[in-house]
Amino acid sequence: MSSKERENMIKMECSECKRVNYFSRKNKKLLKNRLEIKKYCRHCKKHLAHKETK
């Protein structure tokens, strides 16, 4: 993975248990705000909101 690809990677954290479950890419020029997506958390065993972390 090149350094340019790593710059676009973001971590997705569960809003309930605060564990990092997913990694994703984001175009930071177009999307300025933090991303929030409903995803499945295997620790909570539910579909919950996952927010972008630093």
SEMARKE-988565 format. One record per atom (N, C-alpha, C, O, CB): residue number from 0; residue in three letters; atom name; x, y, z. Coordinates in nm, 3 decimals. Atoms other than C-alpha are relative to their C-alpha. Glycine has a CB too. Example, Ala and Ser with C-alpha at 12.3 -4.5 7.8 and 13.67 -1.06 7.14 Angstrom:
! SEMARKE-988565
num, residuo, atomo, px, py, pz
0, Ala, N, 0.089, -0.119, 0.000
0, Ala, CA, 1.230, -0.450, 0.780
0, Ala, C, 0.090, 0.120, 0.000
0, Ala, O, 0.194, 0.118, 0.066
0, Ala, CB, -0.099, 0.003, 0.125
1, Ser, N, -0.082, -0.119, -0.006
1, Ser, CA, 1.367, -0.106, 0.714
1, Ser, C, -0.077, 0.109, 0.073
1, Ser, O, -0.026, 0.220, 0.090
1, Ser, CB, 0.041, 0.046, -0.142
//
This chain:
! SEMARKE-988565
num, residuo, atomo, px, py, pz
0, Met, N, 0.085, -0.117, 0.000
0, Met, CA, 0.000, 0.000, 0.000
0, Met, C, 0.089, 0.123, 0.000
0, Met, O, 0.179, 0.135, 0.083
0, Met, CB, -0.096, 0.000, 0.122
1, Ser, N, -0.081, -0.120, 0.009
1, Ser, CA, 0.146, 0.333, -0.100
1, Ser, C, -0.038, 0.101, 0.108
1, Ser, O, -0.142, 0.088, 0.173
1, Ser, CB, -0.014, 0.063, -0.140
2, Ser, N, 0.026, -0.099, -0.105
2, Ser, CA, 0.168, 0.632, 0.131
2, Ser, C, -0.122, 0.086, -0.032
2, Ser, O, -0.191, 0.132, 0.059
2, Ser, CB, 0.122, 0.089, 0.019
3, Lys, N, 0.119, -0.077, 0.039
3, Lys, CA, -0.101, 0.816, -0.070
3, Lys, C, -0.127, -0.074, 0.039
3, Lys, O, -0.224, -0.012, 0.085
3, Lys, CB, -0.001, 0.028, -0.152
4, Glu, N, 0.117, 0.079, -0.038
4, Glu, CA, -0.346, 0.531, -0.010
4, Glu, C, -0.020, 0.001, 0.151
4, Glu, O, -0.133, 0.003, 0.200
4, Glu, CB, 0.013, -0.145, -0.051
5, Arg, N, 0.009, -0.001, -0.147
5, Arg, CA, -0.265, 0.530, 0.362
5, Arg, C, -0.054, 0.132, 0.053
5, Arg, O, -0.119, 0.136, 0.157
5, Arg, CB, 0.136, -0.029, 0.062
6, Glu, N, 0.050, -0.131, -0.042
6, Glu, CA, -0.343, 0.903, 0.386
6, Glu, C, -0.152, 0.005, -0.003
6, Glu, O, -0.214, 0.072, 0.080
6, Glu, CB, 0.058, 0.110, -0.090
7, Asn, N, 0.145, -0.003, 0.016
7, Asn, CA, -0.701, 0.841, 0.273
7, Asn, C, -0.071, -0.099, 0.091
7, Asn, O, -0.194, -0.096, 0.099
7, Asn, CB, -0.035, -0.028, -0.143
8, Met, N, 0.063, 0.099, -0.087
8, Met, CA, -0.762, 0.557, 0.520
8, Met, C, -0.053, 0.066, 0.128
8, Met, O, 0.013, 0.151, 0.188
8, Met, CB, 0.100, -0.113, 0.035
9, Ile, N, 0.059, -0.048, -0.124
9, Ile, CA, -0.992, 0.630, 0.812
9, Ile, C, -0.043, -0.119, 0.084
9, Ile, O, -0.073, -0.226, 0.031
9, Ile, CB, -0.121, 0.094, -0.028
10, Lys, N, 0.045, 0.104, -0.091
10, Lys, CA, -1.084, 0.424, 1.119
10, Lys, C, -0.144, 0.028, 0.038
10, Lys, O, -0.181, 0.143, 0.062
10, Lys, CB, 0.090, -0.008, 0.127
11, Met, N, 0.140, -0.013, -0.039
11, Met, CA, -1.449, 0.360, 1.202
11, Met, C, -0.017, -0.063, 0.138
11, Met, O, 0.018, -0.179, 0.159
11, Met, CB, -0.096, -0.068, -0.105
12, Glu, N, 0.015, 0.042, -0.139
12, Glu, CA, -1.534, 0.333, 1.573
12, Glu, C, -0.147, -0.015, 0.034
12, Glu, O, -0.228, 0.071, -0.002
12, Glu, CB, 0.068, 0.100, 0.095
13, Cys, N, 0.138, 0.023, -0.043
13, Cys, CA, -1.855, 0.188, 1.719
13, Cys, C, -0.040, 0.108, 0.100
13, Cys, O, 0.038, 0.143, 0.189
13, Cys, CB, -0.017, -0.142, 0.063
14, Ser, N, 0.045, -0.108, -0.088
14, Ser, CA, -2.060, 0.457, 1.893
14, Ser, C, -0.037, -0.051, 0.139
14, Ser, O, -0.043, 0.027, 0.234
14, Ser, CB, -0.118, 0.073, -0.061
15, Glu, N, 0.040, 0.055, -0.130
15, Glu, CA, -2.163, 0.221, 2.174
15, Glu, C, 0.119, -0.056, 0.078
15, Glu, O, 0.141, -0.015, 0.192
15, Glu, CB, -0.105, -0.110, -0.021
16, Cys, N, -0.109, 0.065, -0.075
16, Cys, CA, -1.858, 0.008, 2.268
16, Cys, C, 0.136, 0.067, -0.024
16, Cys, O, 0.233, 0.034, 0.044
16, Cys, CB, 0.009, -0.146, -0.039
17, Lys, N, -0.120, -0.079, 0.029
17, Lys, CA, -1.593, 0.249, 2.121
17, Lys, C, 0.117, -0.084, -0.052
17, Lys, O, 0.233, -0.044, -0.035
17, Lys, CB, 0.043, 0.073, 0.125
18, Arg, N, -0.106, 0.082, 0.060
18, Arg, CA, -1.396, -0.030, 1.946
18, Arg, C, 0.011, 0.030, -0.149
18, Arg, O, -0.089, 0.057, -0.215
18, Arg, CB, -0.027, -0.150, 0.023
19, Val, N, -0.024, -0.023, 0.143
19, Val, CA, -1.239, 0.018, 1.603
19, Val, C, -0.026, -0.131, -0.072
19, Val, O, 0.047, -0.228, -0.052
19, Val, CB, 0.146, 0.053, -0.028
20, Asn, N, 0.040, 0.122, 0.070
20, Asn, CA, -1.409, -0.237, 1.376
20, Asn, C, 0.028, 0.005, -0.149
20, Asn, O, 0.050, -0.100, -0.210
20, Asn, CB, -0.146, -0.025, 0.022
21, Tyr, N, -0.010, -0.012, 0.145
21, Tyr, CA, -1.372, -0.103, 1.023
21, Tyr, C, 0.103, 0.104, -0.039
21, Tyr, O, 0.130, 0.199, 0.035
21, Tyr, CB, -0.135, 0.036, -0.061
22, Phe, N, -0.087, -0.097, 0.063
22, Phe, CA, -1.123, 0.079, 0.802
22, Phe, C, -0.059, 0.030, -0.136
22, Phe, O, -0.110, -0.059, -0.203
22, Phe, CB, 0.148, -0.052, -0.011
23, Ser, N, 0.060, -0.040, 0.127
23, Ser, CA, -1.235, 0.274, 0.498
23, Ser, C, 0.084, 0.112, -0.060
23, Ser, O, 0.176, 0.164, 0.004
23, Ser, CB, -0.147, 0.044, 0.019
24, Arg, N, -0.067, -0.110, 0.068
24, Arg, CA, -1.116, 0.532, 0.247
24, Arg, C, -0.098, 0.116, -0.016
24, Arg, O, -0.219, 0.096, -0.025
24, Arg, CB, 0.056, -0.044, -0.137
25, Lys, N, 0.084, -0.117, 0.012
25, Lys, CA, -1.242, 0.886, 0.216
25, Lys, C, 0.074, 0.106, -0.081
25, Lys, O, 0.194, 0.127, -0.061
25, Lys, CB, -0.041, 0.055, 0.139
26, Asn, N, -0.056, -0.112, 0.073
26, Asn, CA, -1.183, 1.171, -0.028
26, Asn, C, -0.011, 0.122, 0.091
26, Asn, O, -0.120, 0.178, 0.108
26, Asn, CB, -0.074, 0.023, -0.137
27, Lys, N, 0.001, -0.108, -0.099
27, Lys, CA, -1.084, 1.442, 0.220
27, Lys, C, -0.021, 0.138, -0.061
27, Lys, O, -0.053, 0.233, 0.010
27, Lys, CB, 0.129, -0.001, 0.078
28, Lys, N, 0.025, -0.128, 0.067
28, Lys, CA, -1.111, 1.720, -0.039
28, Lys, C, -0.149, 0.026, -0.016
28, Lys, O, -0.194, 0.140, -0.006
28, Lys, CB, 0.069, 0.003, -0.137
29, Leu, N, 0.144, -0.015, 0.020
29, Leu, CA, -1.482, 1.655, -0.099
29, Leu, C, -0.078, -0.009, 0.131
29, Leu, O, -0.176, 0.063, 0.149
29, Leu, CB, -0.050, -0.105, -0.097
30, Leu, N, 0.072, 0.022, -0.125
30, Leu, CA, -1.591, 1.536, 0.248
30, Leu, C, 0.080, 0.061, 0.116
30, Leu, O, 0.176, 0.001, 0.163
30, Leu, CB, -0.025, -0.152, 0.025
31, Lys, N, -0.074, -0.068, -0.107
31, Lys, CA, -1.477, 1.781, 0.515
31, Lys, C, -0.041, -0.050, 0.138
31, Lys, O, 0.042, -0.059, 0.228
31, Lys, CB, -0.023, 0.151, -0.009
32, Asn, N, 0.049, 0.042, -0.130
32, Asn, CA, -1.696, 1.656, 0.802
32, Asn, C, 0.034, -0.147, 0.026
32, Asn, O, 0.072, -0.221, -0.064
32, Asn, CB, -0.152, 0.021, 0.010
33, Arg, N, -0.026, 0.139, -0.036
33, Arg, CA, -1.651, 1.331, 0.990
33, Arg, C, -0.112, -0.090, -0.050
33, Arg, O, -0.229, -0.053, -0.046
33, Arg, CB, 0.017, -0.016, 0.151
34, Leu, N, 0.092, 0.095, 0.059
34, Leu, CA, -1.816, 1.030, 0.834
34, Leu, C, -0.070, -0.081, 0.110
34, Leu, O, -0.008, -0.116, 0.211
34, Leu, CB, 0.073, -0.093, -0.098
35, Glu, N, 0.074, 0.084, -0.094
35, Glu, CA, -2.089, 0.835, 1.018
35, Glu, C, -0.088, -0.095, -0.081
35, Glu, O, -0.172, -0.051, -0.160
35, Glu, CB, -0.087, 0.087, 0.100
36, Ile, N, 0.070, 0.103, 0.077
36, Ile, CA, -2.227, 0.507, 0.879
36, Ile, C, -0.053, -0.105, 0.096
36, Ile, O, 0.012, -0.138, 0.196
36, Ile, CB, 0.094, -0.064, -0.107
37, Lys, N, 0.052, 0.112, -0.078
37, Lys, CA, -2.452, 0.236, 1.023
37, Lys, C, 0.065, -0.128, -0.050
37, Lys, O, 0.053, -0.164, -0.167
37, Lys, CB, -0.156, -0.008, -0.009
38, Lys, N, -0.069, 0.124, 0.033
38, Lys, CA, -2.249, -0.086, 1.030
38, Lys, C, -0.025, -0.101, 0.111
38, Lys, O, -0.071, -0.066, 0.220
38, Lys, CB, 0.152, 0.023, -0.021
39, Tyr, N, 0.018, 0.107, -0.098
39, Tyr, CA, -2.261, -0.420, 1.209
39, Tyr, C, 0.122, -0.006, 0.092
39, Tyr, O, 0.235, -0.012, 0.045
39, Tyr, CB, -0.021, -0.135, -0.069
40, Cys, N, -0.106, 0.014, -0.099
40, Cys, CA, -2.057, -0.438, 1.531
40, Cys, C, -0.004, -0.143, 0.052
40, Cys, O, -0.104, -0.185, 0.110
40, Cys, CB, -0.016, 0.103, 0.117
41, Arg, N, 0.001, 0.141, -0.042
41, Arg, CA, -1.954, -0.796, 1.604
41, Arg, C, 0.019, -0.016, 0.151
41, Arg, O, -0.004, -0.124, 0.205
41, Arg, CB, 0.109, -0.076, -0.072
42, His, N, -0.014, 0.006, -0.145
42, His, CA, -1.880, -0.712, 1.968
42, His, C, -0.134, 0.024, 0.070
42, His, O, -0.166, -0.042, 0.168
42, His, CB, 0.104, 0.103, 0.049
43, Cys, N, 0.133, -0.030, -0.054
43, Cys, CA, -2.224, -0.563, 2.040
43, Cys, C, -0.107, -0.090, -0.061
43, Cys, O, -0.215, -0.106, -0.004
43, Cys, CB, -0.036, 0.146, -0.025
44, Lys, N, 0.092, 0.086, 0.073
44, Lys, CA, -2.393, -0.798, 1.789
44, Lys, C, -0.126, 0.075, -0.043
44, Lys, O, -0.237, 0.023, -0.035
44, Lys, CB, -0.039, -0.121, 0.085
45, Lys, N, 0.110, -0.085, 0.046
45, Lys, CA, -2.608, -0.511, 1.652
45, Lys, C, 0.050, 0.087, -0.114
45, Lys, O, 0.171, 0.104, -0.132
45, Lys, CB, -0.057, 0.087, 0.116
46, His, N, -0.032, -0.104, 0.097
46, His, CA, -2.620, -0.264, 1.365
46, His, C, -0.004, 0.134, 0.074
46, His, O, -0.109, 0.174, 0.126
46, His, CB, -0.100, -0.002, -0.123
47, Leu, N, -0.011, -0.127, -0.071
47, Leu, CA, -2.501, 0.065, 1.514
47, Leu, C, 0.074, 0.101, -0.085
47, Leu, O, 0.135, 0.066, -0.186
47, Leu, CB, 0.071, -0.019, 0.134
48, Ala, N, -0.073, -0.106, 0.070
48, Ala, CA, -2.360, 0.397, 1.401
48, Ala, C, 0.148, -0.013, 0.031
48, Ala, O, 0.188, -0.029, 0.146
48, Ala, CB, -0.053, 0.142, 0.042
49, His, N, -0.144, -0.001, -0.012
49, His, CA, -1.986, 0.391, 1.339
49, His, C, 0.051, 0.135, -0.047
49, His, O, 0.018, 0.178, -0.157
49, His, CB, 0.065, -0.117, -0.081
50, Lys, N, -0.049, -0.134, 0.031
50, Lys, CA, -1.807, 0.726, 1.343
50, Lys, C, 0.148, -0.004, -0.033
50, Lys, O, 0.223, -0.090, 0.015
50, Lys, CB, -0.026, 0.095, 0.117
51, Glu, N, -0.141, -0.013, 0.038
51, Glu, CA, -1.478, 0.828, 1.190
51, Glu, C, 0.081, 0.050, 0.119
51, Glu, O, 0.037, 0.140, 0.191
51, Glu, CB, 0.015, 0.096, -0.121
52, Thr, N, -0.089, -0.044, -0.107
52, Thr, CA, -1.190, 0.863, 1.437
52, Thr, C, 0.128, 0.056, -0.062
52, Thr, O, 0.145, 0.052, -0.184
52, Thr, CB, 0.033, -0.117, 0.098
53, Lys, N, -0.126, -0.056, 0.049
53, Lys, CA, -0.848, 1.027, 1.408
53, Lys, C, 0.094, -0.110, -0.043
53, Lys, O, 0.205, -0.082, -0.088
53, Lys, CB, 0.067, 0.085, 0.106
//
